[in-house]
Amino acid sequence: MPKSKKRLWIGIAVCACAVLLLFLGFHAMQPKDYTQAKKETVRFLNRNKADLQRIAVETLSDKPNRSRTYKKITYFYRQSDGKSYVQFDIDAQGMIGGQYWGILYCPTDDLINGSIEIYDEFAETGEGNNIFIKEKIADKWYFYYDDYDGTVDTNTVSQ
């Protein structure tokens, strides 16, 4: 094969790889909505449940005052309304405000009343745009989604 044809094919291959990498990078940077964040979180829980269970039990026993990490996921001991639980922060998006989501493990399995809890600040107070959602996804496991921009449509979240 002549050098010019070889260079042409190499150039085409390089361009194709560059386009593919740009596409994949753009796709990875697409904002995630509540449904996508929940799917990602449930998938992570299902793949790592045994480790997460062990970590949660140890964390509840030790009650450390600082966060720790597991597979780049930050987790920490929390206590609220007399209930102890472990929070695993799966991901976030946005710079100021934005959305944050993850998993909560509550050994007493009574973190919320019912299967889902939605606090919409504007609906409750007439001011602000913060929305906090907790949803039970398995025994002792809950998905949380904190939206400080008020972009999640709470009507689309199953109740």
C-alpha positions in Angstrom: 0.0 0.0 0.0 1.4 3.4 -0.9 2.4 5.8 1.9 -0.3 8.3 1.0 -3.1 5.7 1.3 -1.7 4.4 4.6 -1.6 7.9 6.0 -5.2 8.5 4.8 -6.4 5.4 6.6 -4.5 6.3 9.8 -6.0 9.8 9.6 -9.5 8.3 9.2 -8.9 6.0 12.1 -7.7 8.9 14.3 -10.7 11.0 13.4 -13.1 8.2 14.1 -11.6 7.6 17.5 -11.7 11.3 18.3 -15.4 11.5 17.3 -16.2 8.4 19.4 -14.3 9.9 22.5 -16.1 13.2 22.1 -19.5 11.5 21.9 -18.8 9.3 24.9 -17.6 12.3 26.9 -20.6 14.4 25.9 -23.0 11.5 26.8 -21.3 11.1 30.2 -21.8 14.8 31.0 -25.6 14.7 30.3 -27.5 15.8 33.4 -29.3 13.0 35.2 -32.8 13.2 36.3 -34.4 11.6 39.3 -35.2 8.4 37.4 -31.7 8.0 36.0 -30.1 8.7 39.4 -32.3 6.1 41.0 -31.4 3.5 38.4 -27.7 4.2 38.9 -28.1 4.0 42.6 -30.1 0.8 42.7 -27.6 -0.8 40.3 -24.7 0.2 42.6 -26.6 -1.2 45.6 -27.3 -4.5 43.9 -23.7 -5.0 42.8 -22.2 -4.2 46.1 -24.9 -5.1 48.7 -22.9 -7.5 50.8 -20.0 -5.0 51.2 -22.3 -2.1 51.8 -24.2 -4.1 54.4 -21.0 -4.9 56.2 -19.8 -1.3 56.0 -23.1 0.0 57.3 -23.1 -2.4 60.3 -19.5 -1.5 61.2 -20.2 2.2 60.8 -23.3 2.1 63.0 -21.3 0.2 65.6 -18.3 2.6 65.5 -20.2 5.9 65.0 -17.2 7.6 63.4 -17.2 11.4 63.3 -15.7 11.6 59.9 -16.5 10.4 56.4 -14.9 7.4 54.8 -14.8 6.0 51.3 -15.7 2.8 49.5 -15.1 2.5 45.7 -14.9 6.4 45.5 -18.3 6.6 47.3 -18.3 8.7 50.5 -20.2 7.3 53.4 -20.8 8.4 57.0 -22.8 7.9 60.2 -25.9 10.1 60.6 -28.4 10.5 63.3 -31.7 12.4 62.9 -35.1 12.3 64.7 -33.6 9.7 67.1 -32.8 7.3 64.2 -29.3 6.2 63.4 -28.4 5.4 59.8 -25.5 5.4 57.3 -25.5 7.6 54.2 -23.6 6.6 51.0 -23.3 9.5 48.6 -23.4 8.0 45.1 -23.2 11.1 42.9 -24.0 14.7 42.4 -24.4 17.3 39.6 -24.4 21.0 39.4 -22.0 23.5 40.9 -24.0 25.6 43.4 -27.1 23.9 44.5 -27.7 21.1 42.1 -28.7 17.5 42.9 -27.2 14.9 45.2 -28.2 11.3 45.5 -27.3 8.1 47.2 -28.3 5.3 49.6 -29.3 5.3 53.2 -29.1 2.2 55.4 -31.3 2.2 58.5 -31.1 -1.0 60.6 -34.5 -0.4 62.2 -36.1 -0.1 58.7 -38.2 2.9 59.8 -36.4 5.9 58.3 -39.6 7.1 56.7 -43.4 6.5 57.1 -44.5 4.5 54.1 -42.5 3.8 50.9 -41.7 7.3 49.8 -41.4 10.7 51.5 -41.2 14.0 49.5 -40.5 17.4 51.0 -41.1 20.2 48.5 -40.0 23.4 50.3 -42.2 25.6 48.0 -45.3 23.5 48.4 -44.8 23.4 52.2 -43.8 27.0 52.9 -44.5 29.0 49.8 -40.8 29.9 49.6 -37.6 28.3 48.4 -37.1 25.6 45.8 -35.4 22.7 47.7 -36.9 19.2 47.2 -35.9 16.2 49.3 -37.0 12.7 48.4 -36.5 9.5 50.3 -37.8 6.2 48.8 -37.5 2.7 50.2 -35.8 0.4 47.6 -35.2 -2.7 49.7 -35.4 -3.9 53.3 -33.4 -1.4 55.4 -32.2 0.5 52.2 -33.5 3.8 50.9 -32.7 6.0 47.9 -32.4 9.7 48.6 -32.4 12.5 46.1 -31.8 16.1 47.3 -32.6 18.7 44.7 -31.4 22.2 45.7 -32.5 23.7 42.3 -36.1 22.5 42.5 -35.9 20.9 39.1 -37.4 17.5 39.8 -41.1 17.2 38.9 -42.5 15.6 42.0 -45.6 14.7 40.1 -43.5 12.2 38.1 -42.1 10.5 41.2 -44.2 7.4 42.0 -46.0 7.6 45.4 
